[in-house]
Amino acid sequence: MPKIAVIGAGPAGIAASIQLSRAGHEVTVFEHGIIGGNLWNAGFVENYPGFPGGITGKHLAQLMEEQFQEYDFVLRRIEVTKAAFTGTHFTVNSAGNEEYDGMILCTGTRPKKAGFPGEDELHGVGLLHYNIMRLEEWYPEGNALVVGGGESSMDMAMTLAERGLKVTLLHRSELRGIKYLLDAVKIDDSITVTEGSVESVRLHGGKAVARIGTEELPFDLILVAVGRESHLPELEGIDPEYPPAGFRIVGDAKHGGLGQAAMAVGDGIRAAMGIGREARK
Ligand SMILES: Cc1cc2nc3c(=O)[nH]c(=O)nc-3n(C[C@H](O)[C@H](O)[C@H](O)COP(=O)(O)OP(=O)(O)OC[C@H]3O[C@@H](n4cnc5c(N)ncnc54)[C@H](O)[C@@H]3O)c2cc1C
């Protein structure tokens, strides 16, 4: 049976792995983070079919993992830094003794930095984050600054407010997103929506101090949600524009920050079905 490598176990990788496994392929899944991927950042998902009334991102990720674990595959808990095509086979991290007939890259996105002075220092001491899921086991008390004007920033502001924090949601010009989120942040008493931009941040007295215009304001947490970008390992012998047969990039890794879970799942299944046919030839 063809051996297929699936890189990343977010919604796209989970769907691809299940489909490949159902078809009887030998599947190896590589995942260096949390199974379920970026869904762990999503507070509330109301547009994934099958869940009337919506479902939390965390619960949807857990259900996807439960279903994923029902199937046969090898799960490798490592980061793939390089994906290569030798001309006949695919390899991962230059491990020449492990060859695959097909490969599906489902590595999703990584958050963009805001770029203000002090950002890396505060991230280093754990006062500035880019992902809600990193806070899952530990939520600070007090107040939080969420930087960004898109749907992710509103969704994350609501998650922090639900955890009891007083949230300032800072956007540069306007909040952009679907009506449900725009309405929800405006009526939430724990969220103050403010226009402005962060000039710099610094650590002072155990707090994250942000300079916003002429004011310096202390926060217990800063969350930066200014967009996400496609995240791929190094590719060798693979041109993403003209990929070899048996290779696909799917989900958010392909769509960037504009992807949705249902799109990733559909992409993953389509890729698995296509690669399954190609790898058999
Ligand atoms: C705040 C927020 C709210 C959202 N709300 C919604 C919503 O309401 N509805 C909706 O449909 N979607 C929503 N989304 C988007 C949704 O989460 C994504 O579209 C979806 O998770 C993309 O799936 P994916 O599998 O393509 O990528 P991801 O979910 O990003 O998964 C990629 C996986 O690959 C792993 N990985 C990455 N690189 C490597 C590597 N080199 N080696 C090994 N493993 C690797 C990662 O650890 C991760 O598990 C939201 C996202 C955010 C941030």
The ligand as an SDF file (V2000), in Angstrom:
LIG
                    3D

 53 58  0  0  0  0  0  0  0  0999 V2000
   -9.3420   33.3080   16.9650 C   0  0  0  0  0  0  0  0  0  0  0  0
   -9.7330   32.4030   15.8300 C   0  0  0  0  0  0  0  0  0  0  0  0
  -11.0640   32.1560   15.5970 C   0  0  0  0  0  0  0  0  0  0  0  0
  -11.4560   31.3120   14.5590 C   0  0  0  0  0  0  0  0  0  0  0  0
  -12.7810   31.0940   14.3680 N   0  0  0  0  0  0  0  0  0  0  0  0
  -13.1810   30.2540   13.3820 C   0  0  0  0  0  0  0  0  0  0  0  0
  -14.5670   29.9930   13.1610 C   0  0  0  0  0  0  0  0  0  0  0  0
  -15.4300   30.5310   13.8630 O   0  0  0  0  0  0  0  0  0  0  0  0
  -14.9010   29.1540   12.1600 N   0  0  0  0  0  0  0  0  0  0  0  0
  -13.9710   28.5270   11.3750 C   0  0  0  0  0  0  0  0  0  0  0  0
  -14.3300   27.7360   10.5040 O   0  0  0  0  0  0  0  0  0  0  0  0
  -12.6430   28.7570   11.5470 N   0  0  0  0  0  0  0  0  0  0  0  0
  -12.2400   29.6060   12.5110 C   0  0  0  0  0  0  0  0  0  0  0  0
  -10.8980   29.8620   12.6880 N   0  0  0  0  0  0  0  0  0  0  0  0
   -9.9480   29.3440   11.6970 C   0  0  0  0  0  0  0  0  0  0  0  0
   -9.6190   27.8490   11.8690 C   0  0  0  0  0  0  0  0  0  0  0  0
   -9.1350   27.6070   13.1640 O   0  0  0  0  0  0  0  0  0  0  0  0
   -8.5890   27.4660   10.8100 C   0  0  0  0  0  0  0  0  0  0  0  0
   -9.0790   27.8040    9.5270 O   0  0  0  0  0  0  0  0  0  0  0  0
   -8.2610   25.9800   10.8330 C   0  0  0  0  0  0  0  0  0  0  0  0
   -7.7820   25.5790   12.0940 O   0  0  0  0  0  0  0  0  0  0  0  0
   -7.2050   25.6710    9.7560 C   0  0  0  0  0  0  0  0  0  0  0  0
   -6.8950   24.3160    9.7870 O   0  0  0  0  0  0  0  0  0  0  0  0
   -5.4990   23.7690    9.1910 P   0  0  0  0  0  0  0  0  0  0  0  0
   -5.4920   22.3210    9.4940 O   0  0  0  0  0  0  0  0  0  0  0  0
   -5.3360   24.2060    7.7910 O   0  0  0  0  0  0  0  0  0  0  0  0
   -4.3540   24.5260   10.0210 O   0  0  0  0  0  0  0  0  0  0  0  0
   -4.0910   24.6150   11.5800 P   0  0  0  0  0  0  0  0  0  0  0  0
   -5.3360   24.4840   12.3440 O   0  0  0  0  0  0  0  0  0  0  0  0
   -3.2550   25.8220   11.7700 O   0  0  0  0  0  0  0  0  0  0  0  0
   -3.2160   23.3140   11.8870 O   0  0  0  0  0  0  0  0  0  0  0  0
   -1.8790   23.2030   11.4830 C   0  0  0  0  0  0  0  0  0  0  0  0
   -1.2160   22.1400   12.3550 C   0  0  0  0  0  0  0  0  0  0  0  0
    0.0830   21.8480   11.8330 O   0  0  0  0  0  0  0  0  0  0  0  0
    1.0170   21.7800   12.9020 C   0  0  0  0  0  0  0  0  0  0  0  0
    2.3170   22.1300   12.3270 N   0  0  0  0  0  0  0  0  0  0  0  0
    2.6370   23.3150   11.7520 C   0  0  0  0  0  0  0  0  0  0  0  0
    3.8970   23.2820   11.2840 N   0  0  0  0  0  0  0  0  0  0  0  0
    4.3750   22.0400   11.5600 C   0  0  0  0  0  0  0  0  0  0  0  0
    5.6350   21.4030   11.3110 C   0  0  0  0  0  0  0  0  0  0  0  0
    6.6080   22.0520   10.6480 N   0  0  0  0  0  0  0  0  0  0  0  0
    5.8350   20.1290   11.7570 N   0  0  0  0  0  0  0  0  0  0  0  0
    4.8210   19.4640   12.4190 C   0  0  0  0  0  0  0  0  0  0  0  0
    3.5980   20.0240   12.6670 N   0  0  0  0  0  0  0  0  0  0  0  0
    3.3810   21.2980   12.2350 C   0  0  0  0  0  0  0  0  0  0  0  0
    0.5020   22.7980   13.9060 C   0  0  0  0  0  0  0  0  0  0  0  0
    1.0030   22.5210   15.2030 O   0  0  0  0  0  0  0  0  0  0  0  0
   -1.0040   22.6180   13.7940 C   0  0  0  0  0  0  0  0  0  0  0  0
   -1.4950   21.6350   14.6870 O   0  0  0  0  0  0  0  0  0  0  0  0
  -10.4750   30.6960   13.7150 C   0  0  0  0  0  0  0  0  0  0  0  0
   -9.1260   30.9370   13.9590 C   0  0  0  0  0  0  0  0  0  0  0  0
   -8.7430   31.7840   15.0040 C   0  0  0  0  0  0  0  0  0  0  0  0
   -7.2760   32.0580   15.2480 C   0  0  0  0  0  0  0  0  0  0  0  0
  1  2  1  0
  2  3  1  0
  2 52  2  0
  3  4  2  0
  4  5  1  0
  4 50  1  0
  5  6  2  0
  6  7  1  0
  6 13  1  0
  7  8  2  0
  7  9  1  0
  9 10  1  0
 10 11  2  0
 10 12  1  0
 12 13  2  0
 13 14  1  0
 14 15  1  0
 14 50  1  0
 15 16  1  0
 16 17  1  0
 16 18  1  0
 18 19  1  0
 18 20  1  0
 20 21  1  0
 20 22  1  0
 22 23  1  0
 23 24  1  0
 24 25  2  0
 24 26  1  0
 24 27  1  0
 27 28  1  0
 28 29  2  0
 28 30  1  0
 28 31  1  0
 31 32  1  0
 32 33  1  0
 33 34  1  0
 33 48  1  0
 34 35  1  0
 35 36  1  0
 35 46  1  0
 36 37  1  0
 36 45  1  0
 37 38  2  0
 38 39  1  0
 39 40  1  0
 39 45  2  0
 40 41  1  0
 40 42  2  0
 42 43  1  0
 43 44  2  0
 44 45  1  0
 46 47  1  0
 46 48  1  0
 48 49  1  0
 50 51  2  0
 51 52  1  0
 52 53  1  0
M  END
$$$$
